[in-house]
Amino acid sequence: YQYLSRYKQKENLDQFTFLPERIEGKERECLACLMEFCGRKDPSWTEISNFTHFLNFQLSKCENSVFCHPVVGREFHGF
């Protein structure tokens, strides 16, 4: 939700760091955001769950990528 809400507001995600202990938004806002980006018109709980697991996996890989490191990342802006 932290990434998706910032993406929706067109914020620069290159400078954002996910913090699991940071609680943001209300449950309704989170669910509405997930449903918006899920890609399905009326997603089931299973589809939302699969979407969040896949997104979390991809974002974790991105955060740990050398190309997204703050020093190296300057050369690959927006990568």
N, CA, C and O atoms as a Maestro MAE file, in Angstrom:
{
 s_m_m2io_version
 :::
 2.0.0
}

f_m_ct {
 s_m_title
 :::
 protein
 m_atom[316] {
  # First column is atom index #
  i_m_mmod_type
  r_m_x_coord
  r_m_y_coord
  r_m_z_coord
  i_m_residue_number
  s_m_chain_name
  s_m_pdb_residue_name
  s_m_pdb_atom_name
  i_m_atomic_number
  :::
  1 25 0.815 -1.185 0.000 1 A "TYR " " N  " 7
  2 3 0.000 0.000 0.000 1 A "TYR " " CA " 6
  3 2 0.862 1.254 0.000 1 A "TYR " " C  " 6
  4 15 0.522 2.243 -0.650 1 A "TYR " " O  " 8
  5 25 1.968 1.219 0.720 2 A "GLN " " N  " 7
  6 3 2.835 2.398 0.799 2 A "GLN " " CA " 6
  7 2 3.347 2.786 -0.591 2 A "GLN " " C  " 6
  8 15 3.361 3.967 -0.938 2 A "GLN " " O  " 8
  9 25 3.756 1.821 -1.367 3 A "TYR " " N  " 7
  10 3 4.234 2.109 -2.715 3 A "TYR " " CA " 6
  11 2 3.087 2.544 -3.630 3 A "TYR " " C  " 6
  12 15 3.201 3.545 -4.337 3 A "TYR " " O  " 8
  13 25 1.993 1.797 -3.616 4 A "LEU " " N  " 7
  14 3 0.883 2.084 -4.530 4 A "LEU " " CA " 6
  15 2 0.270 3.452 -4.270 4 A "LEU " " C  " 6
  16 15 -0.050 4.171 -5.216 4 A "LEU " " O  " 8
  17 25 0.102 3.819 -3.015 5 A "SER " " N  " 7
  18 3 -0.498 5.124 -2.723 5 A "SER " " CA " 6
  19 2 0.421 6.260 -3.181 5 A "SER " " C  " 6
  20 15 -0.055 7.288 -3.663 5 A "SER " " O  " 8
  21 25 1.720 6.078 -3.035 6 A "ARG " " N  " 7
  22 3 2.661 7.109 -3.503 6 A "ARG " " CA " 6
  23 2 2.713 7.149 -5.034 6 A "ARG " " C  " 6
  24 15 2.797 8.221 -5.634 6 A "ARG " " O  " 8
  25 25 2.662 5.987 -5.644 7 A "TYR " " N  " 7
  26 3 2.649 5.918 -7.106 7 A "TYR " " CA " 6
  27 2 1.410 6.630 -7.657 7 A "TYR " " C  " 6
  28 15 1.492 7.368 -8.640 7 A "TYR " " O  " 8
  29 25 0.282 6.403 -7.024 8 A "LYS " " N  " 7
  30 3 -0.976 7.022 -7.442 8 A "LYS " " CA " 6
  31 2 -0.904 8.545 -7.344 8 A "LYS " " C  " 6
  32 15 -1.513 9.250 -8.148 8 A "LYS " " O  " 8
  33 25 -0.162 9.049 -6.362 9 A "GLN " " N  " 7
  34 3 -0.005 10.490 -6.174 9 A "GLN " " CA " 6
  35 2 1.162 11.054 -6.981 9 A "GLN " " C  " 6
  36 15 1.523 12.223 -6.845 9 A "GLN " " O  " 8
  37 25 1.750 10.191 -7.833 10 A "LYS " " N  " 7
  38 3 2.856 10.570 -8.717 10 A "LYS " " CA " 6
  39 2 4.089 11.067 -7.948 10 A "LYS " " C  " 6
  40 15 4.794 11.970 -8.400 10 A "LYS " " O  " 8
  41 25 4.333 10.465 -6.787 11 A "GLU " " N  " 7
  42 3 5.524 10.791 -6.006 11 A "GLU " " CA " 6
  43 2 6.729 10.037 -6.564 11 A "GLU " " C  " 6
  44 15 6.577 9.014 -7.232 11 A "GLU " " O  " 8
  45 25 7.914 10.548 -6.286 12 A "ASN " " N  " 7
  46 3 9.153 9.914 -6.719 12 A "ASN " " CA " 6
  47 2 9.430 8.707 -5.819 12 A "ASN " " C  " 6
  48 15 9.741 8.865 -4.639 12 A "ASN " " O  " 8
  49 25 9.318 7.521 -6.374 13 A "LEU " " N  " 7
  50 3 9.534 6.301 -5.597 13 A "LEU " " CA " 6
  51 2 11.007 5.952 -5.453 13 A "LEU " " C  " 6
  52 15 11.356 5.079 -4.658 13 A "LEU " " O  " 8
  53 25 11.877 6.617 -6.207 14 A "ASP " " N  " 7
  54 3 13.306 6.333 -6.108 14 A "ASP " " CA " 6
  55 2 13.848 6.695 -4.725 14 A "ASP " " C  " 6
  56 15 14.821 6.098 -4.263 14 A "ASP " " O  " 8
  57 25 13.227 7.662 -4.070 15 A "GLN " " N  " 7
  58 3 13.696 8.111 -2.763 15 A "GLN " " CA " 6
  59 2 12.925 7.468 -1.611 15 A "GLN " " C  " 6
  60 15 13.232 7.719 -0.445 15 A "GLN " " O  " 8
  61 25 11.934 6.647 -1.926 16 A "PHE " " N  " 7
  62 3 11.093 6.046 -0.894 16 A "PHE " " CA " 6
  63 2 11.684 4.734 -0.400 16 A "PHE " " C  " 6
  64 15 12.186 3.931 -1.187 16 A "PHE " " O  " 8
  65 25 11.619 4.525 0.906 17 A "THR " " N  " 7
  66 3 12.042 3.267 1.515 17 A "THR " " CA " 6
  67 2 10.873 2.702 2.305 17 A "THR " " C  " 6
  68 15 10.305 3.379 3.162 17 A "THR " " O  " 8
  69 25 10.522 1.471 2.013 18 A "PHE " " N  " 7
  70 3 9.432 0.797 2.708 18 A "PHE " " CA " 6
  71 2 9.839 0.507 4.141 18 A "PHE " " C  " 6
  72 15 10.926 -0.013 4.394 18 A "PHE " " O  " 8
  73 25 8.966 0.843 5.071 19 A "LEU " " N  " 7
  74 3 9.182 0.528 6.476 19 A "LEU " " CA " 6
  75 2 7.978 -0.259 6.973 19 A "LEU " " C  " 6
  76 15 6.890 0.301 7.108 19 A "LEU " " O  " 8
  77 25 8.156 -1.560 7.251 20 A "PRO " " N  " 7
  78 3 7.022 -2.400 7.642 20 A "PRO " " CA " 6
  79 2 6.345 -1.942 8.933 20 A "PRO " " C  " 6
  80 15 5.157 -2.197 9.135 20 A "PRO " " O  " 8
  81 25 7.086 -1.274 9.799 21 A "GLU " " N  " 7
  82 3 6.488 -0.836 11.063 21 A "GLU " " CA " 6
  83 2 5.665 0.449 10.899 21 A "GLU " " C  " 6
  84 15 4.958 0.851 11.823 21 A "GLU " " O  " 8
  85 25 5.753 1.090 9.735 22 A "ARG " " N  " 7
  86 3 4.998 2.311 9.472 22 A "ARG " " CA " 6
  87 2 3.575 1.945 9.045 22 A "ARG " " C  " 6
  88 15 3.375 1.273 8.033 22 A "ARG " " O  " 8
  89 25 2.611 2.384 9.812 23 A "ILE " " N  " 7
  90 3 1.205 2.138 9.498 23 A "ILE " " CA " 6
  91 2 0.668 3.377 8.793 23 A "ILE " " C  " 6
  92 15 0.749 4.485 9.324 23 A "ILE " " O  " 8
  93 25 0.130 3.192 7.620 24 A "GLU " " N  " 7
  94 3 -0.414 4.303 6.851 24 A "GLU " " CA " 6
  95 2 -1.813 3.958 6.374 24 A "GLU " " C  " 6
  96 15 -2.102 2.806 6.051 24 A "GLU " " O  " 8
  97 25 -2.667 4.949 6.332 25 A "GLY " " N  " 7
  98 3 -3.997 4.785 5.775 25 A "GLY " " CA " 6
  99 2 -4.913 3.935 6.641 25 A "GLY " " C  " 6
  100 15 -4.495 3.309 7.615 25 A "GLY " " O  " 8
  101 25 -6.141 3.939 6.256 26 A "LYS " " N  " 7
  102 3 -7.172 3.137 6.911 26 A "LYS " " CA " 6
  103 2 -7.397 1.865 6.088 26 A "LYS " " C  " 6
  104 15 -6.977 1.774 4.935 26 A "LYS " " O  " 8
  105 25 -8.055 0.905 6.692 27 A "GLU " " N  " 7
  106 3 -8.291 -0.368 6.016 27 A "GLU " " CA " 6
  107 2 -9.046 -0.180 4.704 27 A "GLU " " C  " 6
  108 15 -8.715 -0.810 3.700 27 A "GLU " " O  " 8
  109 25 -10.049 0.675 4.709 28 A "ARG " " N  " 7
  110 3 -10.841 0.917 3.488 28 A "ARG " " CA " 6
  111 2 -9.990 1.525 2.378 28 A "ARG " " C  " 6
  112 15 -10.115 1.145 1.213 28 A "ARG " " O  " 8
  113 25 -9.123 2.471 2.743 29 A "GLU " " N  " 7
  114 3 -8.240 3.100 1.755 29 A "GLU " " CA " 6
  115 2 -7.298 2.073 1.151 29 A "GLU " " C  " 6
  116 15 -7.081 2.054 -0.061 29 A "GLU " " O  " 8
  117 25 -6.747 1.229 1.989 30 A "CYS " " N  " 7
  118 3 -5.812 0.193 1.532 30 A "CYS " " CA " 6
  119 2 -6.510 -0.774 0.577 30 A "CYS " " C  " 6
  120 15 -5.996 -1.077 -0.499 30 A "CYS " " O  " 8
  121 25 -7.673 -1.247 0.979 31 A "LEU " " N  " 7
  122 3 -8.407 -2.193 0.142 31 A "LEU " " CA " 6
  123 2 -8.810 -1.556 -1.188 31 A "LEU " " C  " 6
  124 15 -8.706 -2.190 -2.238 31 A "LEU " " O  " 8
  125 25 -9.266 -0.313 -1.145 32 A "ALA " " N  " 7
  126 3 -9.656 0.381 -2.377 32 A "ALA " " CA " 6
  127 2 -8.450 0.539 -3.305 32 A "ALA " " C  " 6
  128 15 -8.570 0.362 -4.517 32 A "ALA " " O  " 8
  129 25 -7.296 0.870 -2.739 33 A "CYS " " N  " 7
  130 3 -6.073 1.036 -3.538 33 A "CYS " " CA " 6
  131 2 -5.657 -0.299 -4.157 33 A "CYS " " C  " 6
  132 15 -5.314 -0.355 -5.338 33 A "CYS " " O  " 8
  133 25 -5.688 -1.357 -3.374 34 A "LEU " " N  " 7
  134 3 -5.327 -2.677 -3.892 34 A "LEU " " CA " 6
  135 2 -6.272 -3.112 -4.997 34 A "LEU " " C  " 6
  136 15 -5.839 -3.662 -6.010 34 A "LEU " " O  " 8
  137 25 -7.559 -2.868 -4.805 35 A "MET " " N  " 7
  138 3 -8.535 -3.250 -5.819 35 A "MET " " CA " 6
  139 2 -8.344 -2.444 -7.097 35 A "MET " " C  " 6
  140 15 -8.545 -2.963 -8.195 35 A "MET " " O  " 8
  141 25 -7.961 -1.190 -6.960 36 A "GLU " " N  " 7
  142 3 -7.729 -0.338 -8.138 36 A "GLU " " CA " 6
  143 2 -6.571 -0.854 -8.982 36 A "GLU " " C  " 6
  144 15 -6.647 -0.866 -10.211 36 A "GLU " " O  " 8
  145 25 -5.499 -1.279 -8.319 37 A "PHE " " N  " 7
  146 3 -4.301 -1.702 -9.041 37 A "PHE " " CA " 6
  147 2 -4.264 -3.197 -9.341 37 A "PHE " " C  " 6
  148 15 -3.377 -3.659 -10.058 37 A "PHE " " O  " 8
  149 25 -5.193 -3.939 -8.814 38 A "CYS " " N  " 7
  150 3 -5.209 -5.395 -8.989 38 A "CYS " " CA " 6
  151 2 -5.366 -5.806 -10.454 38 A "CYS " " C  " 6
  152 15 -4.844 -6.842 -10.868 38 A "CYS " " O  " 8
  153 25 -6.073 -5.008 -11.227 39 A "GLY " " N  " 7
  154 3 -6.240 -5.322 -12.640 39 A "GLY " " CA " 6
  155 2 -7.504 -6.104 -12.944 39 A "GLY " " C  " 6
  156 15 -7.729 -6.491 -14.091 39 A "GLY " " O  " 8
  157 25 -8.329 -6.343 -11.940 40 A "ARG " " N  " 7
  158 3 -9.592 -7.055 -12.123 40 A "ARG " " CA " 6
  159 2 -10.730 -6.116 -11.750 40 A "ARG " " C  " 6
  160 15 -10.591 -5.291 -10.847 40 A "ARG " " O  " 8
  161 25 -11.850 -6.245 -12.443 41 A "LYS " " N  " 7
  162 3 -12.988 -5.363 -12.166 41 A "LYS " " CA " 6
  163 2 -13.590 -5.642 -10.788 41 A "LYS " " C  " 6
  164 15 -13.878 -4.708 -10.040 41 A "LYS " " O  " 8
  165 25 -13.777 -6.878 -10.459 42 A "ASP " " N  " 7
  166 3 -14.361 -7.270 -9.179 42 A "ASP " " CA " 6
  167 2 -13.546 -8.434 -8.617 42 A "ASP " " C  " 6
  168 15 -13.988 -9.581 -8.669 42 A "ASP " " O  " 8
  169 25 -12.351 -8.145 -8.077 43 A "PRO " " N  " 7
  170 3 -11.456 -9.225 -7.659 43 A "PRO " " CA " 6
  171 2 -11.962 -9.967 -6.422 43 A "PRO " " C  " 6
  172 15 -12.600 -9.389 -5.542 43 A "PRO " " O  " 8
  173 25 -11.660 -11.252 -6.384 44 A "SER " " N  " 7
  174 3 -11.967 -12.053 -5.196 44 A "SER " " CA " 6
  175 2 -10.848 -11.830 -4.173 44 A "SER " " C  " 6
  176 15 -9.812 -11.241 -4.484 44 A "SER " " O  " 8
  177 25 -11.078 -12.311 -2.954 45 A "TRP " " N  " 7
  178 3 -10.042 -12.202 -1.933 45 A "TRP " " CA " 6
  179 2 -8.777 -12.946 -2.365 45 A "TRP " " C  " 6
  180 15 -7.663 -12.503 -2.084 45 A "TRP " " O  " 8
  181 25 -8.953 -14.052 -3.034 46 A "THR " " N  " 7
  182 3 -7.801 -14.825 -3.510 46 A "THR " " CA " 6
  183 2 -7.003 -14.031 -4.527 46 A "THR " " C  " 6
  184 15 -5.773 -14.026 -4.479 46 A "THR " " O  " 8
  185 25 -7.681 -13.362 -5.444 47 A "GLU " " N  " 7
  186 3 -6.980 -12.555 -6.451 47 A "GLU " " CA " 6
  187 2 -6.254 -11.383 -5.807 47 A "GLU " " C  " 6
  188 15 -5.132 -11.062 -6.201 47 A "GLU " " O  " 8
  189 25 -6.869 -10.747 -4.833 48 A "ILE " " N  " 7
  190 3 -6.196 -9.646 -4.124 48 A "ILE " " CA " 6
  191 2 -4.996 -10.176 -3.357 48 A "ILE " " C  " 6
  192 15 -3.935 -9.553 -3.342 48 A "ILE " " O  " 8
  193 25 -5.168 -11.332 -2.718 49 A "SER " " N  " 7
  194 3 -4.063 -11.940 -1.977 49 A "SER " " CA " 6
  195 2 -2.902 -12.289 -2.909 49 A "SER " " C  " 6
  196 15 -1.749 -11.986 -2.604 49 A "SER " " O  " 8
  197 25 -3.201 -12.920 -4.036 50 A "ASN " " N  " 7
  198 3 -2.148 -13.265 -5.004 50 A "ASN " " CA " 6
  199 2 -1.459 -12.012 -5.531 50 A "ASN " " C  " 6
  200 15 -0.238 -11.989 -5.685 50 A "ASN " " O  " 8
  201 25 -2.239 -10.970 -5.807 51 A "PHE " " N  " 7
  202 3 -1.670 -9.716 -6.291 51 A "PHE " " CA " 6
  203 2 -0.721 -9.120 -5.262 51 A "PHE " " C  " 6
  204 15 0.381 -8.697 -5.612 51 A "PHE " " O  " 8
  205 25 -1.133 -9.080 -3.990 52 A "THR " " N  " 7
  206 3 -0.277 -8.485 -2.960 52 A "THR " " CA " 6
  207 2 0.985 -9.312 -2.730 52 A "THR " " C  " 6
  208 15 2.059 -8.752 -2.511 52 A "THR " " O  " 8
  209 25 0.867 -10.649 -2.779 53 A "HIS " " N  " 7
  210 3 2.059 -11.487 -2.608 53 A "HIS " " CA " 6
  211 2 3.033 -11.285 -3.767 53 A "HIS " " C  " 6
  212 15 4.240 -11.169 -3.554 53 A "HIS " " O  " 8
  213 25 2.510 -11.243 -4.990 54 A "PHE " " N  " 7
  214 3 3.369 -11.035 -6.156 54 A "PHE " " CA " 6
  215 2 4.017 -9.653 -6.110 54 A "PHE " " C  " 6
  216 15 5.217 -9.521 -6.348 54 A "PHE " " O  " 8
  217 25 3.227 -8.625 -5.805 55 A "LEU " " N  " 7
  218 3 3.763 -7.271 -5.743 55 A "LEU " " CA " 6
  219 2 4.828 -7.163 -4.661 55 A "LEU " " C  " 6
  220 15 5.875 -6.555 -4.883 55 A "LEU " " O  " 8
  221 25 4.573 -7.744 -3.497 56 A "ASN " " N  " 7
  222 3 5.540 -7.709 -2.409 56 A "ASN " " CA " 6
  223 2 6.843 -8.396 -2.809 56 A "ASN " " C  " 6
  224 15 7.927 -7.899 -2.505 56 A "ASN " " O  " 8
  225 25 6.738 -9.534 -3.487 57 A "PHE " " N  " 7
  226 3 7.922 -10.251 -3.949 57 A "PHE " " CA " 6
  227 2 8.735 -9.393 -4.922 57 A "PHE " " C  " 6
  228 15 9.955 -9.285 -4.796 57 A "PHE " " O  " 8
  229 25 8.047 -8.787 -5.890 58 A "GLN " " N  " 7
  230 3 8.727 -7.966 -6.887 58 A "GLN " " CA " 6
  231 2 9.361 -6.725 -6.258 58 A "GLN " " C  " 6
  232 15 10.487 -6.365 -6.602 58 A "GLN " " O  " 8
  233 25 8.652 -6.075 -5.347 59 A "LEU " " N  " 7
  234 3 9.189 -4.882 -4.694 59 A "LEU " " CA " 6
  235 2 10.377 -5.226 -3.797 59 A "LEU " " C  " 6
  236 15 11.330 -4.452 -3.707 59 A "LEU " " O  " 8
  237 25 10.327 -6.378 -3.135 60 A "SER " " N  " 7
  238 3 11.465 -6.810 -2.310 60 A "SER " " CA " 6
  239 2 12.699 -7.031 -3.172 60 A "SER " " C  " 6
  240 15 13.802 -6.629 -2.803 60 A "SER " " O  " 8
  241 25 12.509 -7.672 -4.327 61 A "LYS " " N  " 7
  242 3 13.624 -7.878 -5.255 61 A "LYS " " CA " 6
  243 2 14.181 -6.542 -5.730 61 A "LYS " " C  " 6
  244 15 15.397 -6.366 -5.814 61 A "LYS " " O  " 8
  245 25 13.302 -5.616 -6.036 62 A "CYS " " N  " 7
  246 3 13.718 -4.298 -6.498 62 A "CYS " " CA " 6
  247 2 14.509 -3.563 -5.416 62 A "CYS " " C  " 6
  248 15 15.560 -2.986 -5.694 62 A "CYS " " O  " 8
  249 25 14.004 -3.586 -4.189 63 A "GLU " " N  " 7
  250 3 14.682 -2.897 -3.086 63 A "GLU " " CA " 6
  251 2 16.082 -3.447 -2.845 63 A "GLU " " C  " 6
  252 15 16.981 -2.709 -2.443 63 A "GLU " " O  " 8
  253 25 16.266 -4.732 -3.089 64 A "ASN " " N  " 7
  254 3 17.563 -5.371 -2.844 64 A "ASN " " CA " 6
  255 2 18.470 -5.383 -4.070 64 A "ASN " " C  " 6
  256 15 19.591 -5.887 -4.006 64 A "ASN " " O  " 8
  257 25 17.997 -4.837 -5.176 65 A "SER " " N  " 7
  258 3 18.783 -4.818 -6.401 65 A "SER " " CA " 6
  259 2 19.892 -3.779 -6.328 65 A "SER " " C  " 6
  260 15 19.683 -2.675 -5.824 65 A "SER " " O  " 8
  261 25 21.048 -4.123 -6.822 66 A "VAL " " N  " 7
  262 3 22.164 -3.182 -6.852 66 A "VAL " " CA " 6
  263 2 21.836 -1.966 -7.725 66 A "VAL " " C  " 6
  264 15 22.362 -0.877 -7.494 66 A "VAL " " O  " 8
  265 25 20.978 -2.147 -8.714 67 A "PHE " " N  " 7
  266 3 20.611 -1.051 -9.596 67 A "PHE " " CA " 6
  267 2 19.734 -0.011 -8.895 67 A "PHE " " C  " 6
  268 15 19.625 1.126 -9.356 67 A "PHE " " O  " 8
  269 25 19.120 -0.397 -7.796 68 A "CYS " " N  " 7
  270 3 18.261 0.523 -7.048 68 A "CYS " " CA " 6
  271 2 18.958 1.072 -5.808 68 A "CYS " " C  " 6
  272 15 18.347 1.803 -5.028 68 A "CYS " " O  " 8
  273 25 20.220 0.729 -5.620 69 A "HIS " " N  " 7
  274 3 20.993 1.249 -4.500 69 A "HIS " " CA " 6
  275 2 21.145 2.758 -4.681 69 A "HIS " " C  " 6
  276 15 21.314 3.213 -5.813 69 A "HIS " " O  " 8
  277 25 21.091 3.556 -3.602 70 A "PRO " " N  " 7
  278 3 21.157 5.015 -3.743 70 A "PRO " " CA " 6
  279 2 22.364 5.525 -4.527 70 A "PRO " " C  " 6
  280 15 22.239 6.476 -5.299 70 A "PRO " " O  " 8
  281 25 23.527 4.908 -4.341 71 A "VAL " " N  " 7
  282 3 24.722 5.376 -5.048 71 A "VAL " " CA " 6
  283 2 24.675 4.977 -6.520 71 A "VAL " " C  " 6
  284 15 24.854 5.821 -7.398 71 A "VAL " " O  " 8
  285 25 24.439 3.713 -6.788 72 A "VAL " " N  " 7
  286 3 24.377 3.224 -8.164 72 A "VAL " " CA " 6
  287 2 23.117 3.737 -8.851 72 A "VAL " " C  " 6
  288 15 23.124 4.007 -10.053 72 A "VAL " " O  " 8
  289 25 22.036 3.871 -8.087 73 A "GLY " " N  " 7
  290 3 20.753 4.286 -8.637 73 A "GLY " " CA " 6
  291 2 20.749 5.630 -9.316 73 A "GLY " " C  " 6
  292 15 19.928 5.877 -10.199 73 A "GLY " " O  " 8
  293 25 21.659 6.512 -8.915 74 A "ARG " " N  " 7
  294 3 21.732 7.833 -9.562 74 A "ARG " " CA " 6
  295 2 22.027 7.701 -11.062 74 A "ARG " " C  " 6
  296 15 21.587 8.518 -11.870 74 A "ARG " " O  " 8
  297 25 22.770 6.668 -11.406 75 A "GLU " " N  " 7
  298 3 23.096 6.444 -12.812 75 A "GLU " " CA " 6
  299 2 21.934 5.803 -13.576 75 A "GLU " " C  " 6
  300 15 21.887 5.854 -14.805 75 A "GLU " " O  " 8
  301 25 21.007 5.207 -12.843 76 A "PHE " " N  " 7
  302 3 19.876 4.505 -13.463 76 A "PHE " " CA " 6
  303 2 18.552 5.119 -12.992 76 A "PHE " " C  " 6
  304 15 17.641 4.387 -12.604 76 A "PHE " " O  " 8
  305 25 18.436 6.430 -13.021 77 A "HIS " " N  " 7
  306 3 17.245 7.141 -12.542 77 A "HIS " " CA " 6
  307 2 15.985 6.551 -13.161 77 A "HIS " " C  " 6
  308 15 15.876 6.427 -14.381 77 A "HIS " " O  " 8
  309 25 15.028 6.186 -12.295 78 A "GLY " " N  " 7
  310 3 13.764 5.641 -12.742 78 A "GLY " " CA " 6
  311 2 13.785 4.167 -13.061 78 A "GLY " " C  " 6
  312 15 12.757 3.596 -13.424 78 A "GLY " " O  " 8
  313 25 14.942 3.540 -12.932 79 A "PHE " " N  " 7
  314 3 15.060 2.121 -13.276 79 A "PHE " " CA " 6
  315 2 14.204 1.309 -12.341 79 A "PHE " " C  " 6
  316 15 14.157 0.084 -12.455 79 A "PHE " " O  " 8
  :::
 }
 m_bond[315] {
  # First column is bond index #
  i_m_from
  i_m_to
  i_m_order
  :::
  1 1 2 1
  2 2 3 1
  3 3 4 2
  4 3 5 1
  5 5 6 1
  6 6 7 1
  7 7 8 2
  8 7 9 1
  9 9 10 1
  10 10 11 1
  11 11 12 2
  12 11 13 1
  13 13 14 1
  14 14 15 1
  15 15 16 2
  16 15 17 1
  17 17 18 1
  18 18 19 1
  19 19 20 2
  20 19 21 1
  21 21 22 1
  22 22 23 1
  23 23 24 2
  24 23 25 1
  25 25 26 1
  26 26 27 1
  27 27 28 2
  28 27 29 1
  29 29 30 1
  30 30 31 1
  31 31 32 2
  32 31 33 1
  33 33 34 1
  34 34 35 1
  35 35 36 2
  36 35 37 1
  37 37 38 1
  38 38 39 1
  39 39 40 2
  40 39 41 1
  41 41 42 1
  42 42 43 1
  43 43 44 2
  44 43 45 1
  45 45 46 1
  46 46 47 1
  47 47 48 2
  48 47 49 1
  49 49 50 1
  50 50 51 1
  51 51 52 2
  52 51 53 1
  53 53 54 1
  54 54 55 1
  55 55 56 2
  56 55 57 1
  57 57 58 1
  58 58 59 1
  59 59 60 2
  60 59 61 1
  61 61 62 1
  62 62 63 1
  63 63 64 2
  64 63 65 1
  65 65 66 1
  66 66 67 1
  67 67 68 2
  68 67 69 1
  69 69 70 1
  70 70 71 1
  71 71 72 2
  72 71 73 1
  73 73 74 1
  74 74 75 1
  75 75 76 2
  76 75 77 1
  77 77 78 1
  78 78 79 1
  79 79 80 2
  80 79 81 1
  81 81 82 1
  82 82 83 1
  83 83 84 2
  84 83 85 1
  85 85 86 1
  86 86 87 1
  87 87 88 2
  88 87 89 1
  89 89 90 1
  90 90 91 1
  91 91 92 2
  92 91 93 1
  93 93 94 1
  94 94 95 1
  95 95 96 2
  96 95 97 1
  97 97 98 1
  98 98 99 1
  99 99 100 2
  100 99 101 1
  101 101 102 1
  102 102 103 1
  103 103 104 2
  104 103 105 1
  105 105 106 1
  106 106 107 1
  107 107 108 2
  108 107 109 1
  109 109 110 1
  110 110 111 1
  111 111 112 2
  112 111 113 1
  113 113 114 1
  114 114 115 1
  115 115 116 2
  116 115 117 1
  117 117 118 1
  118 118 119 1
  119 119 120 2
  120 119 121 1
  121 121 122 1
  122 122 123 1
  123 123 124 2
  124 123 125 1
  125 125 126 1
  126 126 127 1
  127 127 128 2
  128 127 129 1
  129 129 130 1
  130 130 131 1
  131 131 132 2
  132 131 133 1
  133 133 134 1
  134 134 135 1
  135 135 136 2
  136 135 137 1
  137 137 138 1
  138 138 139 1
  139 139 140 2
  140 139 141 1
  141 141 142 1
  142 142 143 1
  143 143 144 2
  144 143 145 1
  145 145 146 1
  146 146 147 1
  147 147 148 2
  148 147 149 1
  149 149 150 1
  150 150 151 1
  151 151 152 2
  152 151 153 1
  153 153 154 1
  154 154 155 1
  155 155 156 2
  156 155 157 1
  157 157 158 1
  158 158 159 1
  159 159 160 2
  160 159 161 1
  161 161 162 1
  162 162 163 1
  163 163 164 2
  164 163 165 1
  165 165 166 1
  166 166 167 1
  167 167 168 2
  168 167 169 1
  169 169 170 1
  170 170 171 1
  171 171 172 2
  172 171 173 1
  173 173 174 1
  174 174 175 1
  175 175 176 2
  176 175 177 1
  177 177 178 1
  178 178 179 1
  179 179 180 2
  180 179 181 1
  181 181 182 1
  182 182 183 1
  183 183 184 2
  184 183 185 1
  185 185 186 1
  186 186 187 1
  187 187 188 2
  188 187 189 1
  189 189 190 1
  190 190 191 1
  191 191 192 2
  192 191 193 1
  193 193 194 1
  194 194 195 1
  195 195 196 2
  196 195 197 1
  197 197 198 1
  198 198 199 1
  199 199 200 2
  200 199 201 1
  201 201 202 1
  202 202 203 1
  203 203 204 2
  204 203 205 1
  205 205 206 1
  206 206 207 1
  207 207 208 2
  208 207 209 1
  209 209 210 1
  210 210 211 1
  211 211 212 2
  212 211 213 1
  213 213 214 1
  214 214 215 1
  215 215 216 2
  216 215 217 1
  217 217 218 1
  218 218 219 1
  219 219 220 2
  220 219 221 1
  221 221 222 1
  222 222 223 1
  223 223 224 2
  224 223 225 1
  225 225 226 1
  226 226 227 1
  227 227 228 2
  228 227 229 1
  229 229 230 1
  230 230 231 1
  231 231 232 2
  232 231 233 1
  233 233 234 1
  234 234 235 1
  235 235 236 2
  236 235 237 1
  237 237 238 1
  238 238 239 1
  239 239 240 2
  240 239 241 1
  241 241 242 1
  242 242 243 1
  243 243 244 2
  244 243 245 1
  245 245 246 1
  246 246 247 1
  247 247 248 2
  248 247 249 1
  249 249 250 1
  250 250 251 1
  251 251 252 2
  252 251 253 1
  253 253 254 1
  254 254 255 1
  255 255 256 2
  256 255 257 1
  257 257 258 1
  258 258 259 1
  259 259 260 2
  260 259 261 1
  261 261 262 1
  262 262 263 1
  263 263 264 2
  264 263 265 1
  265 265 266 1
  266 266 267 1
  267 267 268 2
  268 267 269 1
  269 269 270 1
  270 270 271 1
  271 271 272 2
  272 271 273 1
  273 273 274 1
  274 274 275 1
  275 275 276 2
  276 275 277 1
  277 277 278 1
  278 278 279 1
  279 279 280 2
  280 279 281 1
  281 281 282 1
  282 282 283 1
  283 283 284 2
  284 283 285 1
  285 285 286 1
  286 286 287 1
  287 287 288 2
  288 287 289 1
  289 289 290 1
  290 290 291 1
  291 291 292 2
  292 291 293 1
  293 293 294 1
  294 294 295 1
  295 295 296 2
  296 295 297 1
  297 297 298 1
  298 298 299 1
  299 299 300 2
  300 299 301 1
  301 301 302 1
  302 302 303 1
  303 303 304 2
  304 303 305 1
  305 305 306 1
  306 306 307 1
  307 307 308 2
  308 307 309 1
  309 309 310 1
  310 310 311 1
  311 311 312 2
  312 311 313 1
  313 313 314 1
  314 314 315 1
  315 315 316 2
  :::
 }
}
